[in-house]
Amino acid sequence: MKLIKLLLLFLIIQSYTVFAQEYSFISKDLNLMSQQELIEHQVQFSEDTPMFDENGNQIDSTQINDLMSSGNFYPLIFGDKDFNAKAIVFRKTTNEEKKEFLNALKSTDPNANFVSGQIAKNIEAYDINGNKISLNNLKGQVVVLNFWFPQCQPCVMEIPELNTLAKKYADKNVVFISITFEKKETVKKFLANNEFNYTHITNNETILSDYNVTTFPTQLLIDQKGEIILRKVGNFTKELDTKIDLLVKK
């Protein structure tokens, strides 16, 4: 989206107070960035950005979602003079912060009002190769929608599993479509070095808005009648696989 392209959970807590604190393991050349700076400079990070707990112990990037969703930790993002993210420290939240975080998470949960059986809004768009896609024309088939963007580390991490699903159901009347707000050129550059065997719709914020997608990755599963039967934020590939299998066996 047009705001900061960090994990969207970070955005939920942007109103919290950032405590200035010295961390000896963080280079003196780096500065703690405020939420205003993060947004103004559209700060991004990757799986290679060093991440630490308050004692300087390095944290594996795969633990981010668990750390953030617990409400027990707050990410402090340090950057250089050009506002490039160079390190992230996860400090413990206060009891009040945790309470506010969990309330905010609940109130902004895009899945909170989801009820299985909702009719999927039609999609009219062109894929990355110029082929027209109409969701209405895909009725009678199972459709999997994956909302992502190349700089989203959890999105990229799940791609091998998504490729496995696409291969497994290649001849089972299942259509796999990825949708992103990113430009076509950016996605093509990513695909030149990364295998992602979905049909790709790029540069399309309208679809994200229509489906109220603000967190990545988001998975939607649409049955043969055009009804959404699964909507999940994060990596739920196993559950997705189980649901697809049930649909194709009907």
N, C-alpha and C positions, 0 to 999 in steps of 0.2 A: 504494500500500500504506500501512500505518500508520506506517512509518518515513519518513525524509526523502525528499521527492519530487524529488530531483535526478536527473540522469542516473545510472543504476544503476552505471555504471563508477566513479563517485565513491565509492560505498559499498565497493567492493572494496578500496580503499586506505585505509580509515579508520583502520587501525592504525598508519599511518606517523607519524613525528614531524613536527610542524609547526614550522618554524623561524621564530622572530620576526625580522622584518627590516623596515627602513624603506624605504618606496617613496615618493619625493617626489611622484609623480603621483597618489597616493591621498590623499584628503582626510583631515586630522587628526581629523575628526569620526567617522571610520569605524574600527571595530575588527576585527582578525582573529579570526574565529570558530573555536572549537575544534570537533572532531567531536561532542563531547557537546552543545554548544550547537546545532549543526546538527540533531541528532536530536531534542533536547528541544523545540525551537521549530519543528520541521518546516519548516525554511528552504527556500524555493523560489526559483528564478530564472527569468527569461524571456529571450526573444531580444533584449530591449532592455537587459538588464543589461550594462554596459560590461565588456569583457574585454581584458586586456593581457598582453604578455610582460613579462619582467623589466626591460626598458628603457623601458617605458611606451608601446610601440607597440600600437595597438588591434588586436585580433584579431576577425575576423568570426566570428559565432556558428556558421556552417556548418562551421567547422574543428574544433569541439570533439571530435567522435568520433575524428578522425584524431590529434589531439594526445594524447588520453587513451589510445587503443589502442596507441600507439607505446611507451608506458612511459617516454618521455623527459621528461614534464612532470607536475607536481603542481599541482592547483588550490588556491589560497589564496583563501578567500571572505571578503570584508570586508562587515560590516553596520553598520547604525545602532543606536541605543540600543534600538530595538524589534525587533532581530534580523531586519530586512529585508535581503536581499542587495542590495548596492549596487555591488559591483565584484568582479571575479575576476582574480587574477594567476596566470599559469601560470609557475611557476619550474621550472628544470631539476632533474631528479632526479639523485641520486648513482648510481654504478654498482650499489651494493648495493640501493638502493631500486628501481631499474629491474628488477633480477633478481627481487626479491621480488614486485614488481607483476606481472610476466609469469607467474611461477609461480602467483600468486593468480588471475590472469585465466584461466589454463588450467584450474585446479582447480575454478573456479566457472562455467566456460562451460556454459550450459544446453544447448548443442548438442553437447557433447563426447560424450555417449552416444547421440545420435540416430542411428538407422538407418532409412533409407527403407523403408517398408512396414509400419511399426508401425500397429496398429489404433487409430484415434482413439477416445478415451473418449466416451461419449454425453454430450450436453448437453441438459438439460431446463431451460428458462428462458423468461421472458417478455421480449419486446423493449420498447422505450421507449413503444410504442403499445399495449401490453397483449396483443400477439399471442403465442401459445405457440410456442416453437421446440423441436424435437426433432431432434438430429443424426441419430439412427437413421432418422427419417422422410425424411431428405434423401439417403439412399443412392440411387445412380443419377444423382446430380447432382454436379458439382464444387463444393466448398465452400472458400472463402477466409476464414480467420480473421485478424483484425487486432487485436492487443492493444495498447492505448494509454491515454492519459489527456490531458485538455485542456491541462494545464500543461506537458506534455512537448513541448519545442520541436521536436525531430526528428520526433516523431509528427505534429505540426501541419504541418510543412514538406512532408511527403510526401502529404498529403491530396489536393492537386490531381492528382497522378499516380494515386492510388488511384481518384479519381473518373473519370479517363480509362479505367482498366481496367474499372470497373463499367459504364460506358457502352459500351465496346467489346464486352463479353460479355453485354449486357443480354438478348439473345434466344438465348443459347447454352447455356442450362441450367446456369448458374453462379450460385451464391449467395454474396453478399459480406456478412460479418457482422463487426461490431466489438464488442469486449468490453473492459469497463473496470471497475475497482473504484470509480470515482467515482459519486456519487449522480446519480439521474435529473435532478434539478433543475439540477445543475451542467452536465450534458451538454446539456440542453435550452437553457440559456442560451448555451452555446457554439454550438449549432446555429442559434440565432436569427440569428447574425451570420456563420456559416461554413457553407458547403455541404459536406456529407459524405454521399455517397449510398450508404451502407451501411445494413444493418439493425443497430440498436444495442441491445446488451445492457448494462445498467448495474448498478452496485452489486452486483457479483458477484465476490467474492474466491475463492469455491469453485472456479469454472472455472479461474482463474489458478493455483490450487494444484494442481488435477487435471492441468493441462498444464505444471506446473513453470515458469511464466512469472514471471521476476523482473526482466527487462530490457525496456525499451521503446524503440521499437516492436518487437514480435515478430510475424512473419508465419508462418502455417501454411497449407499447401495440402493438401487432402484429396481424393483421387480418388473416382471413382464407386463403388468398392468399400468406401469408408470407411477407406482406408489413408492415412496421412500420408506424402506423398512429398517435402515440402519444409518445412523449419523454418529460419528465418533471423532473426537479430537485426539491426535496422537497416533501411536503405532498400535493398531488393533488387527494386525494381519491375520492372526489365527482365527479370531472371531469372524472376520470378513470371509475367510476361506470357508468356515463352517456354514455361514449363511448362504454363500454362493452355491455351495454344494447342495444344500437343501432345495434351493430354487431350481437348479438345473435338473433335479431328479423329479420335480413335480410332473 
